[in-house]
């Protein structure tokens, strides 16, 4: 036991840094995965109650940092002669120290003898809570899950109070063991009696020890830990009321059973010039296709999109609403547009969107809405988006993009006239005034 205590004291900082590094690496990995698969939800979390809860949590973190600079437990002696002196201290930077007074009378000051001096940065135990909690907040996806992290951090801070109280309650047993492990002085009978007096009332008190008056109790740091814990509890309560941030994708249809119908927005995509490229440079075409899928796939879940299937270089994607489908299409085009690549390396995408009744069966979707979406997609220009009149009616008052009505065209295998519109993207030139229709 003594060997273990000695080793732990000598390697205290290293042990805790390794523990911190392991937890931090895991959390950074989760943040990277979330960023790679559609972006962090942290900024969305900050809006509304999430931001308020985070602000309270930051206050708790700042109070925790301040607490590290103040003593957690102290015992001070005021001899009959001479200045007051500190007999016991526990704090975040200098560890643990225990001294006793020997000798002294009404005319002579007593001698201070150090029994234990463990210079270990105990504050590291609680300081690592702060960066880990910040990493958890960056990786937030659900308010309830993050709320538990803040509550856990509050409990850890209150553990400081419990540990300090346990230390003070068992001073007569712990001090000799620690002193022996770190090569400190032997505790005298008078010193043991002094420690026993404190351990009988560890929360705080005062009394005469020889010719000195000794007072002991929790230090300012411990009280700050309690305040910080209350702030973290409050932050957890507020954050717990934040709804789930990750969008829910449309429910996957049953693989078997009767076909079901539902209203959905259907998106078709197509890479411009892909078929021609496969005939001239198949290897380059495959690289282009893989890059396209790697860039585009993570965007679908951000807008509740469900990838139904791929058809060659094309995606068939289902959405809960026409607005989500359109916003997803705009982000897809922006992602590809913002890539700084030679024209020969760029992926240029055509996107068509229609909303209507679809049939779900065996994980696939069928119906007129699917067929119409596939016929609208070729009307889009390279790097552009074409939508049906049904989509236009649902989004025209909800988007900031100009919606340009196209010349009427007959759609293959569609027996009725469908008006179509082009979504004018921010980097595209303005259409002729007669064609542009701004959202109303």
N, C-alpha and C positions, 0 to 999 in steps of 0.2 A: 504493500500500500504506500509506504513511504517513498519507494523508488518511483512508483507511478506519479505521485504528487510532484516529486522533484523533476521528472521528465516533462510533465505537463507544464510546470512553471517555466522551464527552460525553453520549451517549444510552443508556448501558448499562442503567440502571434501567428506563427507558421501554420498551426493546426486550423485556426479560425480562417485564415486567408485561403487555405485549401478548401475548406467547407464552403466559403463564400464563392470561390471560383467555380466549384462544381455546380452550385445552384444557379449562379449567374449565367454560366455557359448554357445550361438547359433552357433558361428563360429567354436568352438571346436567340437561341435556336427556334423557339416558338414564335418570337417576333419576326425573325427572318422568313419563316414559313408563311406567316400571315401576310407579310408585305409582298412576298413573291406570288401569293395566290389571290391577289386582288386588292391589296393595300391595307394599311392599318386603320382600325376603326376608332382610334384614340380621339381624333378631331371631332368625329361624330359624337363620341361620348361626352366631350367637353360642353356640348350644347345643352342647355337646360339643367336638370337636376344633377347630372353627372359632373358638370363643371363646378356646381356649388359644393357637392360632396368632396370633390378633389381639392378644392380650396381649403376646406376644413381639415382634410387629411394633411395638406402641406403645412398648415399651422401646427398640427401635432408633430410632424417630422422636425420642424424648426425648434419646437420646444424640447424634443428629444436631444437634438444636437446641443442645445444650451445646457441640458441636464448633465451632459458628459463632463462639463467643466466645473461642476459644483460637487462638493462631498456628498456621498450617499449615507454615510453613518459617521458620527464623530463622538469622541469622549474627550472632554477638556478638564484639566485640573487647574485650580487656583490655589497655590500654596500660601501659607501664612506669610512667607517672605519670597519675593521674586515675582516674575511675570507669569501669566497663565501659559500653560503648555498643552499641546495636543498629545493625548495618550493613545487614542485609537482613531484610525481613519480608514475609510473605504471609499475610493473614488475611481472614476473612469480611466484616468491616465497614469496614476501612480500605484494602483493596486491596493494592497492591504498593508497596514502598519500597526503594530501593537507595542507599546512601551509601558514601563511601570516606574513608579517613583520609589526611591529608597532613601532612607534617612530623612533628615530635615526636622526642624523644630521651630519654636517661636522666633528664634533669632537666626537660623541658618536655612537656606533653601535646600530642598531635597535634590537628589541626583536622578536624572532621567536615564533609564537603561532600556535600550531597544531589545525586544524579545523576538519580534517577527518583522521583517521588511520584505515584502514580495512585490517587486516592481514589475507588475504585469498589467498591460492596458485592458482592464476588464471592460471598458466601454466598447471595445470591438464587438463583444457579444451582442450588444444592442444596436450598435451603429450599423452593422450590416443589414439590419432590418430595413433601413431607409432605401438604399439603392435597389434591394430586391423588390420592395414594394413599388418603387417607381417603374421597374421593369414589368411587374405584373400589370400596372396601370397602362403602360404602353401597349401591352398585348391584350387589352380588354376586348371581350366579345359579349359577355353577359354581365349585367349589373349584379345579379345575385352571387355569381362566382367571385367577382372582385370584392364584393362586400365582405365575404368570408375572409379574404386576405387581410383586409383592414381590421376586422375583428381579431384575427389571429395576431396581428402585430400589436394590438392593444393588450392582449393577454400576455404576450411576451414582455411587454413593458412592465406589466404588473408583477411578472415573475421576479423582476429586479427587487421589488418590495419584499416578496416572499423570501428570496435568497438572503437579502440583507438581514431580515428578521431571524431567519434560521441561523445565520452566522452569529448574530448577537446572542441568540438563545443557547448556543453550544460553545461559547468562548472557552470555558475550562477544558473542554475536550479537544476542540479544533486547534487552538493555539499551540499546545505542546506538540501535536502531530505535525503541524506545518513547520514549526520551529526546528524539529528534528530533521524534517525532509530537506529544508533549505540551509541547514547548518547554523541556525540561530542559537541564542543563549537559552540556558535552562531556566524554567520558570520557578521563581521562589515561592515559598508558602504564602507570603504576603501578596505576591502578584496573583497567585491562584485565587486567594480570597477576594481580591479586587475584581477579577473576572467573574467570579461566582456572583458577586453583588450585582453586576450589570446583567448577567444572564437571567437573574431572577425577575427582572423587569426590563426586558430588552427594548420595548417601545420607547422608553425614555424615562429619565428620573435624575435624581441628584442625591448625594450623600457625602459623608465625611470619610476620607481614607487617610488615616494618619493625621497629619496637621493640614491636609489639603481638602478643599471642597471640590468634588468631582461631579460634573453633569454630563449626561450622555443622551443620545437619541438619534432619530433620523436626520440626515442633512438635507439641505435645500434641493440637491439633485433628486432625491427620492420623491419629494413632493412634486417636483417638475415632471417626473415620470408618470405620476398619477394623473396630472393635468393632461399630459400628452396622450395617455391611454384613453381618457374620457373624450378627447378630440377625435381619436381614431375610431372609437365606438360610435360617436356621432356621425363621422364620415361614412362608416360602414352602413349605418341606418339609412342615410340619404342615398348612397350609391345603390343599395339593395332595391330601391324603388325604380331604378332605371330599367326600362324594358330591354329585351334582347336586341343587340345591335346588328348581329349577323342576319342578313336577309334570308328568309326561308324560301328555298326552291320549291317549285310546284311538286306536289306529291307524285312519286313514281307510280304509274299505274300498275295494277296487278298483272303478273305474268300470265295468269290463266283466268278463266271465268268469262262472263258475258261482256261484250263490248260496252263501254260507257261513253256518254257524251258530256262535253263541257265547253264553255266559251273560253277561247284562248287567243293570244296574239302569236302568230307564227312568223318566224324569221328564216329567210333563205339567204345564203351568202355564196359568192363565187369569186375565185381569183381570176383577174383579168389576164388573158394570154396564157393560162396554165396549160391548156390542151396543146396549143402550138409549141410551147416550150418542151413538153414531153416528147414531141416528135423530133426535136432538134438536139436537145441536151437533157436526157432523162435524169441523169445524176443531179444536175443543177435544179431540175424541176422538183425532185424529191427533197433536196435541201430547203428549197423555197417553201414547200408544203409543211415540212417539220417546223420551220421557223414561224410560219403563219399560225399553226396550231398552238405552239408554245406561247406566242404573244396573246392570242385571242381567247383561248380557253379560260384563263383565270378571270376574265371580265364577266362571263355569264352569271356566276353565282352572286356577284355584287348587285345584280338587278333581278334576282329571283329567277334567272333563266335556267332551264333544263335542256341540256344537249340531248336531243332525241337520237340523232345518228349523224354520221358523215356519209356523203355520197361522193366519192372521189375527192375533189378539192373543196366540196361544198359542205356547209354546216346546215342542219335543220334543227332549230332551237325553238322551244316553247316558253312563253312568258305568261305571267298572271294578268298583265295589262298591256295595253297599247303604249302607254307612256313609258313603262319600264323597258319595253322592247326598243322604243325609239331612243331613249337615253343610252341604252346599252350600245346601240348601233353607232351613235355619235362618239362614244368613248372608244369604240373599236377603231373607227376611222381616224380619230385624233391620235391614238397610239401608233398607228401605222404612219400617219402623216408626220409625226414628230421625230421619226427615226432619221438620223442624218446618214443617209446611204446614197450611193450612186443610183441613178435611175434604173440601171440594169439589175440592181439588187433589191429594189423596192417591191414590196407586196402591195398591189392595188386591188382593192376589194369592192365588189358590187353587192349591195344589200337590198333585199325586198322584204316588206313587212305588210301583213294583212291580219285582220282580226275577224274571227267568226267561229262557228260551231265546228268542233272537231270530234273525231271518234278515237277513243283510246282502246287499243287491243294488243296484248302481248308486248307491251313496252313501246309500241310504235303509235303514230298518229296518222289518221286518214281523213278524207273529206274534202269538200269544195274549198275550204279555207286554206288547206295545205296546197292544193293545186293552184289556187289564185296567187298565193305568195310566191310560188315557184315561177309563175308567169310574169309577175311584177318585177322580180329581181333583174331580168335582162334589160329593163327600161332604165335602170340606174346607170349613170356614167361611171367610169373607172374612178374608184375612191369616193363614190357617192351613195346616197340612200334614196330609195323610192318607196313611197307608202301608198296604200289604197285610200279611197275616200272614207271608208269606215274608220281607218286609223286617224285620218285627218280630223274627222268630227270629234274624236275623243281627246285629241291632244292640242288642238289649235289654240285653246285658251290657257294652256299649261306650259308651253315652251317659249323660249326667247328666239328661236331660230325662225327665219323666214321660210314659209312653205309655198313653193312655186308650183302652180298648176301646169301640168304637161298637156300637150296636144292629145286629143282622144285617139286611142289606138285599140285595135281589136286584139284581145288576148286569145292565144291559141287554146282551143277546147273549153273556152268560157263563153256561154251562150248569151250573156247579157253585158251591157256596157258598164264599165267600172272606171270612174275618173281616178287619175293617179296624180301624185304630187312629188316633187323633189324637195328634200330637206336641204336648205342652203346652209352649208357648214361655214363657220366663222372665217376660214381662210379662202373661201371661194368668192369669185367676183359676183357683184350684184347682178341679178337678172334684169331684163327689160322691165320698166315700170308697169307695163300692162299685165305682166305675168305674176309679179310678186304679190303674195298675200301674207301680210303680217298677222301674227296671232292676235285675236280680238280679246 
